[in-house]
Amino acid sequence: MLLTATLTLLALIIGFTFSMAVAEYDRRKTSEQKEADAIATEYVRVSLLRADDANKIRELLVKYLRQRILFYTSRDARQLRKVEAATTRLQADLWSAIQTAGVMKPDPLMALVISGMDDVFSSQASAQAAWSNRIPLEAWVLMGVIAICGNLLLGYIAQCNRIKAKRFFVLPLMVSIAFFLVADLDNPRHGVIRANPQNLMNLSRSL
């Protein structure tokens, strides 16, 4: 009875953390798509400005897009810090260019361009938040403790009943596989299952 209850509780907690990991994976994919849509929309909207201003902002948007792709594909922490610094600088340059153009042409069309740039920055912030959100350490500790207790109970029952079954290794193996799958989904930058920036890459090729 204790073994059944322990394994049932372990299965419930693994299922709960798996659903959390899948939800965050979907959130990362959705935020990447929204970011690509925001950049593409702003790239079109800047055509409402003067030719010189539009060309300048478009060049900055292309550079910004490259940095965003590097953010999704980079695995090195040092390179990631450089990407984040470059992204911050490009955001400042983009806003400065929009601000300069807005002072020279304060009309409803300019407001539309400014709104599009705000969407670009907001989508980037949402993507950063999605990639930073992870399963709490407490949940991992709880799963580990319950998994250890379940395996100890299984071994204890087998010892008491003098059962020599080599198939008992299946339970810890299956639990380990489940842990690996949850951890892989929860680690978007270093895992096997990765949220590739397919929409941003397609946009980069189209631009």
Buried (B, 14 or more C-beta within 10 A) or exposed (E): EEBEEBBEBBBEBBEBBBEBBBEBBEBBBBBBBBBBBBBBEBBEBBEBBEEEBBEBBBEBBBBBBBBBBBBBBBEEEEEBEEBBEBBEEBBEBBBEBBEEBBEEBEEEEBEEBBEBBBBBBEBBEBBBEBBEEBBEEEBBEBBEEBBBBBBEBBBEEEEEEEEEEEEBEEBBEEBEEBBEBBBBBBBBBEBEEBBEBEBBBEBBEEE
